[in-house]
Amino acid sequence: MRYCEGVVRNNEMAPVSATTKVIAETTRGLIEAEGLSQEQVGKLLGRSQSYVSTRIKGLQPWTTEDIDALAKHFGLGNAFGLIDKARGITERK
């Protein structure tokens, strides 16, 4: 298979942080629980399906704007709510 110049395969991407991986797992779980497709999530965010795919696989980090939009969609208030969920924090004191 031939690849276009400048295209990076998933296995050639730079390593990501543990934070990126935990947020990816959390968002993937929320997306799957609601039965959304990657295309639907992409439309929600104004992004492509391939963009969403690399983020839910934890290969690339979500932007803070994406996290905020996803959190609002899933009823978590804002990006901090989604991050708290990723950290296992379920209620604030």
MOPAC internal coordinates of N, CA, C and O (Angstrom, degrees):
PM7 1SCF
backbone

  N    0.0000 0     0.00 0     0.00 0    0    0    0
  C    1.4455 1     0.00 0     0.00 0    1    0    0
  C    1.5300 1   108.35 1     0.00 0    2    1    0
  O    1.2310 1   120.81 1   -44.00 1    3    2    1
  N    1.2921 1   116.06 1   136.00 1    3    2    1
  C    1.4616 1   120.76 1   178.77 1    5    3    2
  C    1.5242 1   109.87 1   -96.35 1    6    5    3
  O    1.2310 1   121.36 1   -39.22 1    7    6    5
  N    1.3026 1   115.01 1   140.78 1    7    6    5
  C    1.4615 1   121.18 1   177.72 1    9    7    6
  C    1.5177 1   108.98 1  -113.99 1   10    9    7
  O    1.2310 1   121.12 1   -33.21 1   11   10    9
  N    1.3036 1   115.47 1   146.79 1   11   10    9
  C    1.4601 1   120.74 1   177.22 1   13   11   10
  C    1.5187 1   109.80 1   -70.43 1   14   13   11
  O    1.2310 1   120.92 1   -30.52 1   15   14   13
  N    1.2956 1   115.84 1   149.48 1   15   14   13
  C    1.4622 1   120.37 1   176.51 1   17   15   14
  C    1.5225 1   109.25 1   -60.46 1   18   17   15
  O    1.2310 1   120.76 1   -45.04 1   19   18   17
  N    1.3096 1   116.15 1   134.96 1   19   18   17
  C    1.4619 1   120.74 1   178.63 1   21   19   18
  C    1.5192 1   113.47 1    92.54 1   22   21   19
  O    1.2310 1   119.83 1   169.76 1   23   22   21
  N    1.3250 1   117.92 1   -10.24 1   23   22   21
  C    1.4564 1   121.06 1   178.67 1   25   23   22
  C    1.5301 1   108.42 1   -81.36 1   26   25   23
  O    1.2310 1   121.02 1   -46.11 1   27   26   25
  N    1.3251 1   115.65 1   133.89 1   27   26   25
  C    1.4591 1   120.89 1  -179.62 1   29   27   26
  C    1.5253 1   108.07 1  -110.67 1   30   29   27
  O    1.2310 1   120.78 1   -53.11 1   31   30   29
  N    1.3126 1   116.12 1   126.89 1   31   30   29
  C    1.4639 1   120.89 1   176.48 1   33   31   30
  C    1.5203 1   109.04 1   -73.92 1   34   33   31
  O    1.2310 1   120.79 1   -25.44 1   35   34   33
  N    1.3367 1   116.10 1   154.56 1   35   34   33
  C    1.4694 1   120.57 1  -179.72 1   37   35   34
  C    1.5228 1   112.15 1   -52.66 1   38   37   35
  O    1.2310 1   120.13 1   138.55 1   39   38   37
  N    1.3352 1   117.36 1   -41.45 1   39   38   37
  C    1.4590 1   119.70 1  -177.09 1   41   39   38
  C    1.5296 1   112.85 1   -76.37 1   42   41   39
  O    1.2310 1   119.91 1   177.09 1   43   42   41
  N    1.3271 1   117.78 1    -2.91 1   43   42   41
  C    1.4626 1   122.18 1   178.20 1   45   43   42
  C    1.5246 1   112.87 1  -103.84 1   46   45   43
  O    1.2310 1   120.05 1   179.55 1   47   46   45
  N    1.3392 1   117.50 1    -0.45 1   47   46   45
  C    1.4625 1   121.13 1  -178.32 1   49   47   46
  C    1.5196 1   110.24 1   -73.70 1   50   49   47
  O    1.2310 1   121.37 1   -29.47 1   51   50   49
  N    1.3125 1   114.98 1   150.53 1   51   50   49
  C    1.4651 1   120.69 1   177.97 1   53   51   50
  C    1.5271 1   109.72 1   -64.28 1   54   53   51
  O    1.2310 1   120.04 1   -31.94 1   55   54   53
  N    1.3251 1   117.53 1   148.06 1   55   54   53
  C    1.4701 1   120.57 1   177.83 1   57   55   54
  C    1.5309 1   111.00 1   -59.79 1   58   57   55
  O    1.2310 1   120.99 1   -29.91 1   59   58   57
  N    1.3176 1   115.71 1   150.09 1   59   58   57
  C    1.4637 1   121.33 1   178.73 1   61   59   58
  C    1.5224 1   109.45 1  -111.83 1   62   61   59
  O    1.2310 1   120.95 1   -13.68 1   63   62   61
  N    1.3212 1   115.80 1   166.32 1   63   62   61
  C    1.4610 1   121.39 1  -178.08 1   65   63   62
  C    1.5275 1   111.44 1   -75.89 1   66   65   63
  O    1.2310 1   121.55 1   -16.49 1   67   66   65
  N    1.3184 1   114.64 1   163.51 1   67   66   65
  C    1.4626 1   120.79 1   175.14 1   69   67   66
  C    1.5267 1   110.45 1   -61.75 1   70   69   67
  O    1.2310 1   120.41 1   145.39 1   71   70   69
  N    1.3173 1   116.83 1   -34.61 1   71   70   69
  C    1.4674 1   121.26 1   178.08 1   73   71   70
  C    1.5154 1   110.30 1   -61.57 1   74   73   71
  O    1.2310 1   120.33 1   134.44 1   75   74   73
  N    1.3252 1   116.97 1   -45.56 1   75   74   73
  C    1.4605 1   121.50 1   178.64 1   77   75   74
  C    1.5233 1   110.02 1   -58.82 1   78   77   75
  O    1.2310 1   120.32 1   137.77 1   79   78   77
  N    1.3187 1   116.99 1   -42.23 1   79   78   77
  C    1.4648 1   120.99 1  -178.79 1   81   79   78
  C    1.5281 1   111.78 1   -66.07 1   82   81   79
  O    1.2310 1   120.10 1   138.43 1   83   82   81
  N    1.3308 1   117.41 1   -41.57 1   83   82   81
  C    1.4637 1   120.63 1  -179.56 1   85   83   82
  C    1.5221 1   110.62 1   -67.67 1   86   85   83
  O    1.2310 1   120.03 1   138.31 1   87   86   85
  N    1.3088 1   117.54 1   -41.69 1   87   86   85
  C    1.4647 1   120.28 1   177.97 1   89   87   86
  C    1.5305 1   109.73 1   -65.71 1   90   89   87
  O    1.2310 1   120.08 1   142.62 1   91   90   89
  N    1.3250 1   117.45 1   -37.38 1   91   90   89
  C    1.4656 1   121.02 1   177.32 1   93   91   90
  C    1.5267 1   110.60 1   -61.67 1   94   93   91
  O    1.2310 1   120.27 1   134.17 1   95   94   93
  N    1.3259 1   117.08 1   -45.83 1   95   94   93
  C    1.4612 1   120.95 1   179.38 1   97   95   94
  C    1.5220 1   111.12 1   -61.28 1   98   97   95
  O    1.2310 1   120.67 1   137.84 1   99   98   97
  N    1.3126 1   116.32 1   -42.16 1   99   98   97
  C    1.4635 1   121.31 1  -179.05 1  101   99   98
  C    1.5217 1   111.04 1   -66.30 1  102  101   99
  O    1.2310 1   120.45 1   132.05 1  103  102  101
  N    1.3248 1   116.74 1   -47.95 1  103  102  101
  C    1.4718 1   119.19 1  -179.84 1  105  103  102
  C    1.5202 1   110.46 1   -65.26 1  106  105  103
  O    1.2310 1   119.84 1   140.58 1  107  106  105
  N    1.3153 1   117.91 1   -39.42 1  107  106  105
  C    1.4660 1   120.72 1   178.37 1  109  107  106
  C    1.5271 1   109.96 1   -60.03 1  110  109  107
  O    1.2310 1   120.39 1   136.69 1  111  110  109
  N    1.3280 1   116.85 1   -43.31 1  111  110  109
  C    1.4543 1   120.78 1   178.73 1  113  111  110
  C    1.5218 1   112.48 1   -62.27 1  114  113  111
  O    1.2310 1   120.55 1   136.92 1  115  114  113
  N    1.3228 1   116.55 1   -43.08 1  115  114  113
  C    1.4671 1   120.76 1   178.80 1  117  115  114
  C    1.5298 1   111.05 1   -65.02 1  118  117  115
  O    1.2310 1   120.88 1   137.68 1  119  118  117
  N    1.3144 1   115.92 1   -42.32 1  119  118  117
  C    1.4692 1   121.31 1  -179.70 1  121  119  118
  C    1.5328 1   110.10 1   -63.85 1  122  121  119
  O    1.2310 1   120.65 1   134.12 1  123  122  121
  N    1.3236 1   116.36 1   -45.88 1  123  122  121
  C    1.4613 1   120.75 1  -179.84 1  125  123  122
  C    1.5271 1   111.52 1   -66.54 1  126  125  123
  O    1.2310 1   120.36 1   140.15 1  127  126  125
  N    1.3367 1   116.92 1   -39.85 1  127  126  125
  C    1.4706 1   120.79 1  -179.33 1  129  127  126
  C    1.5271 1   111.25 1   -62.35 1  130  129  127
  O    1.2310 1   120.67 1   147.51 1  131  130  129
  N    1.3128 1   116.32 1   -32.49 1  131  130  129
  C    1.4692 1   120.20 1   179.53 1  133  131  130
  C    1.5288 1   111.40 1   -88.93 1  134  133  131
  O    1.2310 1   120.44 1   172.73 1  135  134  133
  N    1.3171 1   116.76 1    -7.27 1  135  134  133
  C    1.4602 1   120.56 1   178.35 1  137  135  134
  C    1.5212 1   114.16 1    73.11 1  138  137  135
  O    1.2310 1   120.95 1  -153.27 1  139  138  137
  N    1.3310 1   115.79 1    26.73 1  139  138  137
  C    1.4638 1   119.99 1   179.76 1  141  139  138
  C    1.5227 1   110.60 1   -82.92 1  142  141  139
  O    1.2310 1   120.79 1   -34.46 1  143  142  141
  N    1.3184 1   116.09 1   145.54 1  143  142  141
  C    1.4569 1   120.45 1   173.12 1  145  143  142
  C    1.5283 1   108.85 1   -87.17 1  146  145  143
  O    1.2310 1   120.73 1   -16.34 1  147  146  145
  N    1.3127 1   116.22 1   163.66 1  147  146  145
  C    1.4586 1   120.17 1   176.01 1  149  147  146
  C    1.5226 1   110.34 1   -62.03 1  150  149  147
  O    1.2310 1   120.14 1   145.36 1  151  150  149
  N    1.3111 1   117.34 1   -34.64 1  151  150  149
  C    1.4690 1   120.66 1   177.82 1  153  151  150
  C    1.5230 1   110.78 1   -64.53 1  154  153  151
  O    1.2310 1   120.04 1   138.32 1  155  154  153
  N    1.3356 1   117.53 1   -41.68 1  155  154  153
  C    1.4586 1   120.92 1   178.57 1  157  155  154
  C    1.5232 1   111.19 1   -63.41 1  158  157  155
  O    1.2310 1   120.52 1   138.01 1  159  158  157
  N    1.3174 1   116.61 1   -41.99 1  159  158  157
  C    1.4640 1   120.55 1   178.51 1  161  159  158
  C    1.5191 1   109.42 1   -64.92 1  162  161  159
  O    1.2310 1   120.60 1   138.90 1  163  162  161
  N    1.3230 1   116.46 1   -41.10 1  163  162  161
  C    1.4623 1   120.72 1   177.14 1  165  163  162
  C    1.5193 1   111.49 1   -58.14 1  166  165  163
  O    1.2310 1   120.17 1   135.84 1  167  166  165
  N    1.3279 1   117.27 1   -44.16 1  167  166  165
  C    1.4709 1   120.60 1   178.64 1  169  167  166
  C    1.5240 1   110.87 1   -63.67 1  170  169  167
  O    1.2310 1   120.74 1   139.55 1  171  170  169
  N    1.3218 1   116.20 1   -40.45 1  171  170  169
  C    1.4637 1   121.25 1   178.31 1  173  171  170
  C    1.5263 1   111.02 1   -58.08 1  174  173  171
  O    1.2310 1   120.98 1   142.04 1  175  174  173
  N    1.3381 1   115.73 1   -37.96 1  175  174  173
  C    1.4646 1   121.46 1  -175.71 1  177  175  174
  C    1.5271 1   113.29 1   -96.81 1  178  177  175
  O    1.2310 1   119.93 1   172.17 1  179  178  177
  N    1.3160 1   117.74 1    -7.83 1  179  178  177
  C    1.4596 1   120.18 1  -174.66 1  181  179  178
  C    1.5248 1   111.34 1    72.05 1  182  181  179
  O    1.2310 1   120.96 1  -145.19 1  183  182  181
  N    1.3348 1   115.76 1    34.81 1  183  182  181
  C    1.4624 1   122.59 1  -177.09 1  185  183  182
  C    1.5247 1   109.10 1  -126.45 1  186  185  183
  O    1.2310 1   120.99 1    -8.36 1  187  186  185
  N    1.3190 1   115.72 1   171.64 1  187  186  185
  C    1.4627 1   120.75 1   178.00 1  189  187  186
  C    1.5255 1   111.14 1   -85.51 1  190  189  187
  O    1.2310 1   121.24 1   -17.00 1  191  190  189
  N    1.3288 1   115.23 1   163.00 1  191  190  189
  C    1.4648 1   121.16 1   175.49 1  193  191  190
  C    1.5196 1   110.28 1   -61.42 1  194  193  191
  O    1.2310 1   119.95 1   140.10 1  195  194  193
  N    1.3246 1   117.70 1   -39.90 1  195  194  193
  C    1.4681 1   120.18 1  -178.43 1  197  195  194
  C    1.5332 1   111.15 1   -67.16 1  198  197  195
  O    1.2310 1   120.34 1   145.40 1  199  198  197
  N    1.3268 1   116.96 1   -34.60 1  199  198  197
  C    1.4682 1   121.13 1   175.32 1  201  199  198
  C    1.5267 1   109.42 1   -60.29 1  202  201  199
  O    1.2310 1   120.89 1   130.96 1  203  202  201
  N    1.3290 1   115.90 1   -49.04 1  203  202  201
  C    1.4660 1   120.63 1  -179.68 1  205  203  202
  C    1.5234 1   110.37 1   -62.29 1  206  205  203
  O    1.2310 1   120.38 1   137.79 1  207  206  205
  N    1.3154 1   116.88 1   -42.21 1  207  206  205
  C    1.4596 1   121.35 1  -178.60 1  209  207  206
  C    1.5226 1   112.52 1   -56.54 1  210  209  207
  O    1.2310 1   120.23 1   132.65 1  211  210  209
  N    1.3234 1   117.17 1   -47.35 1  211  210  209
  C    1.4660 1   119.08 1  -178.61 1  213  211  210
  C    1.5241 1   111.77 1   -67.26 1  214  213  211
  O    1.2310 1   120.04 1   152.91 1  215  214  213
  N    1.3246 1   117.52 1   -27.09 1  215  214  213
  C    1.4676 1   120.34 1  -179.87 1  217  215  214
  C    1.5244 1   111.42 1   -79.60 1  218  217  215
  O    1.2310 1   119.64 1   138.44 1  219  218  217
  N    1.3297 1   118.29 1   -41.56 1  219  218  217
  C    1.4694 1   117.96 1  -179.31 1  221  219  218
  C    1.5245 1   111.43 1   -74.11 1  222  221  219
  O    1.2310 1   120.33 1   161.40 1  223  222  221
  N    1.3300 1   116.98 1   -18.60 1  223  222  221
  C    1.4662 1   120.67 1   173.48 1  225  223  222
  C    1.5296 1   111.28 1   -83.62 1  226  225  223
  O    1.2310 1   120.12 1   171.42 1  227  226  225
  N    1.3279 1   117.38 1    -8.58 1  227  226  225
  C    1.4570 1   121.16 1   179.97 1  229  227  226
  C    1.5158 1   113.48 1    77.42 1  230  229  227
  O    1.2310 1   120.10 1  -159.48 1  231  230  229
  N    1.3192 1   117.41 1    20.52 1  231  230  229
  C    1.4644 1   121.15 1  -179.94 1  233  231  230
  C    1.5213 1   112.57 1   -86.43 1  234  233  231
  O    1.2310 1   120.74 1   155.93 1  235  234  233
  N    1.3265 1   116.18 1   -24.07 1  235  234  233
  C    1.4606 1   123.39 1   178.27 1  237  235  234
  C    1.5220 1   107.67 1  -140.25 1  238  237  235
  O    1.2310 1   119.59 1   -30.35 1  239  238  237
  N    1.3343 1   118.38 1   149.65 1  239  238  237
  C    1.4711 1   120.12 1   179.78 1  241  239  238
  C    1.5273 1   112.12 1   -79.41 1  242  241  239
  O    1.2310 1   121.17 1   -31.80 1  243  242  241
  N    1.3364 1   115.37 1   148.20 1  243  242  241
  C    1.4609 1   121.14 1   170.39 1  245  243  242
  C    1.5256 1   107.71 1   -71.83 1  246  245  243
  O    1.2310 1   120.00 1   -26.78 1  247  246  245
  N    1.3232 1   117.61 1   153.22 1  247  246  245
  C    1.4645 1   120.06 1   171.28 1  249  247  246
  C    1.5272 1   108.24 1   -79.19 1  250  249  247
  O    1.2310 1   120.54 1   -18.21 1  251  250  249
  N    1.3080 1   116.57 1   161.79 1  251  250  249
  C    1.4707 1   119.19 1   177.46 1  253  251  250
  C    1.5267 1   110.34 1   -63.67 1  254  253  251
  O    1.2310 1   119.99 1   146.99 1  255  254  253
  N    1.3241 1   117.63 1   -33.01 1  255  254  253
  C    1.4631 1   120.97 1   177.46 1  257  255  254
  C    1.5251 1   110.75 1   -65.13 1  258  257  255
  O    1.2310 1   120.60 1   139.33 1  259  258  257
  N    1.3401 1   116.46 1   -40.67 1  259  258  257
  C    1.4625 1   120.50 1   177.39 1  261  259  258
  C    1.5202 1   110.55 1   -63.73 1  262  261  259
  O    1.2310 1   120.49 1   134.26 1  263  262  261
  N    1.3216 1   116.66 1   -45.74 1  263  262  261
  C    1.4679 1   120.76 1  -179.60 1  265  263  262
  C    1.5208 1   110.02 1   -61.30 1  266  265  263
  O    1.2310 1   120.25 1   139.26 1  267  266  265
  N    1.3165 1   117.12 1   -40.74 1  267  266  265
  C    1.4543 1   121.13 1   179.11 1  269  267  266
  C    1.5281 1   110.97 1   -63.73 1  270  269  267
  O    1.2310 1   120.34 1   134.62 1  271  270  269
  N    1.3319 1   116.96 1   -45.38 1  271  270  269
  C    1.4652 1   120.92 1  -179.94 1  273  271  270
  C    1.5277 1   111.02 1   -64.60 1  274  273  271
  O    1.2310 1   120.35 1   137.95 1  275  274  273
  N    1.3253 1   116.95 1   -42.05 1  275  274  273
  C    1.4648 1   120.30 1   178.30 1  277  275  274
  C    1.5261 1   110.99 1   -64.62 1  278  277  275
  O    1.2310 1   120.52 1   136.61 1  279  278  277
  N    1.3128 1   116.61 1   -43.39 1  279  278  277
  C    1.4677 1   120.54 1   179.23 1  281  279  278
  C    1.5227 1   110.60 1   -58.81 1  282  281  279
  O    1.2310 1   120.14 1   133.99 1  283  282  281
  N    1.3159 1   117.33 1   -46.01 1  283  282  281
  C    1.4669 1   120.91 1   179.23 1  285  283  282
  C    1.5169 1   110.80 1   -62.54 1  286  285  283
  O    1.2310 1   120.48 1   138.05 1  287  286  285
  N    1.3214 1   116.70 1   -41.95 1  287  286  285
  C    1.4652 1   120.41 1   179.37 1  289  287  286
  C    1.5318 1   110.70 1   -60.70 1  290  289  287
  O    1.2310 1   120.40 1   139.70 1  291  290  289
  N    1.3174 1   116.84 1   -40.30 1  291  290  289
  C    1.4653 1   120.80 1  -177.16 1  293  291  290
  C    1.5317 1   113.08 1   -89.60 1  294  293  291
  O    1.2310 1   120.17 1  -169.90 1  295  294  293
  N    1.3329 1   117.28 1    10.10 1  295  294  293
  C    1.4610 1   121.32 1   175.26 1  297  295  294
  C    1.5093 1   114.64 1    74.68 1  298  297  295
  O    1.2310 1   120.63 1  -153.12 1  299  298  297
  N    1.3278 1   116.39 1    26.88 1  299  298  297
  C    1.4690 1   120.70 1  -179.20 1  301  299  298
  C    1.5274 1   112.53 1  -100.22 1  302  301  299
  O    1.2310 1   119.97 1  -168.64 1  303  302  301
  N    1.3064 1   117.66 1    11.36 1  303  302  301
  C    1.4640 1   122.00 1   175.75 1  305  303  302
  C    1.5087 1   113.34 1    84.54 1  306  305  303
  O    1.2310 1   120.67 1   109.97 1  307  306  305
  N    1.3186 1   116.32 1   -70.03 1  307  306  305
  C    1.4693 1   120.61 1  -178.54 1  309  307  306
  C    1.5271 1   109.05 1  -156.34 1  310  309  307
  O    1.2310 1   120.82 1     5.38 1  311  310  309
  N    1.3145 1   116.03 1  -174.62 1  311  310  309
  C    1.4669 1   121.07 1  -177.07 1  313  311  310
  C    1.5247 1   111.87 1   -55.40 1  314  313  311
  O    1.2310 1   120.24 1   143.46 1  315  314  313
  N    1.3236 1   117.15 1   -36.54 1  315  314  313
  C    1.4653 1   119.46 1  -179.76 1  317  315  314
  C    1.5287 1   111.23 1   -62.49 1  318  317  315
  O    1.2310 1   120.25 1   144.24 1  319  318  317
  N    1.3341 1   117.12 1   -35.76 1  319  318  317
  C    1.4613 1   120.87 1   177.47 1  321  319  318
  C    1.5172 1   111.80 1   -62.91 1  322  321  319
  O    1.2310 1   120.39 1   137.90 1  323  322  321
  N    1.3244 1   116.85 1   -42.10 1  323  322  321
  C    1.4590 1   120.46 1   178.27 1  325  323  322
  C    1.5230 1   110.89 1   -68.58 1  326  325  323
  O    1.2310 1   120.61 1   139.45 1  327  326  325
  N    1.3141 1   116.45 1   -40.55 1  327  326  325
  C    1.4671 1   120.42 1   178.27 1  329  327  326
  C    1.5247 1   110.09 1   -64.28 1  330  329  327
  O    1.2310 1   120.27 1   138.08 1  331  330  329
  N    1.3312 1   117.08 1   -41.92 1  331  330  329
  C    1.4709 1   119.98 1   176.48 1  333  331  330
  C    1.5270 1   110.82 1   -60.39 1  334  333  331
  O    1.2310 1   120.35 1   137.56 1  335  334  333
  N    1.3213 1   116.93 1   -42.44 1  335  334  333
  C    1.4689 1   120.39 1   177.80 1  337  335  334
  C    1.5265 1   110.22 1   -60.76 1  338  337  335
  O    1.2310 1   120.46 1   137.00 1  339  338  337
  N    1.3220 1   116.73 1   -43.00 1  339  338  337
  C    1.4701 1   121.45 1   177.94 1  341  339  338
  C    1.5286 1   110.80 1   -61.39 1  342  341  339
  O    1.2310 1   120.40 1   145.93 1  343  342  341
  N    1.3130 1   116.83 1   -34.07 1  343  342  341
  C    1.4747 1   121.53 1  -179.51 1  345  343  342
  C    1.5169 1   112.43 1   -83.09 1  346  345  343
  O    1.2310 1   120.32 1   172.56 1  347  346  345
  N    1.3390 1   116.99 1    -7.44 1  347  346  345
  C    1.4589 1   119.96 1  -179.88 1  349  347  346
  C    1.5031 1   113.65 1    88.21 1  350  349  347
  O    1.2310 1   120.35 1  -167.62 1  351  350  349
  N    1.3164 1   116.94 1    12.38 1  351  350  349
  C    1.4649 1   121.45 1   178.00 1  353  351  350
  C    1.5275 1   107.80 1   -89.55 1  354  353  351
  O    1.2310 1   120.41 1   -60.82 1  355  354  353
  N    1.3172 1   116.82 1   119.18 1  355  354  353
  C    1.4612 1   120.11 1  -174.73 1  357  355  354
  C    1.5159 1   113.94 1  -103.51 1  358  357  355
  O    1.2310 1   120.06 1   158.06 1  359  358  357
  N    1.3149 1   117.49 1   -21.94 1  359  358  357
  C    1.4631 1   119.59 1   177.02 1  361  359  358
  C    1.5123 1   110.22 1  -146.69 1  362  361  359
  O    1.2310 1   121.84 1   -29.82 1  363  362  361
  N    1.3074 1   114.09 1   150.18 1  363  362  361
  C    1.4584 1   119.77 1   178.98 1  365  363  362
  C    1.5059 1   109.71 1   -98.19 1  366  365  363
  O    1.2310 1   120.94 1   -31.38 1  367  366  365
  N    1.3150 1   115.81 1   148.62 1  367  366  365
  C    1.4756 1   120.77 1   178.37 1  369  367  366
  C    1.4893 1   110.22 1  -101.43 1  370  369  367
  O    1.2310 1   120.10 1   180.00 1  371  370  369

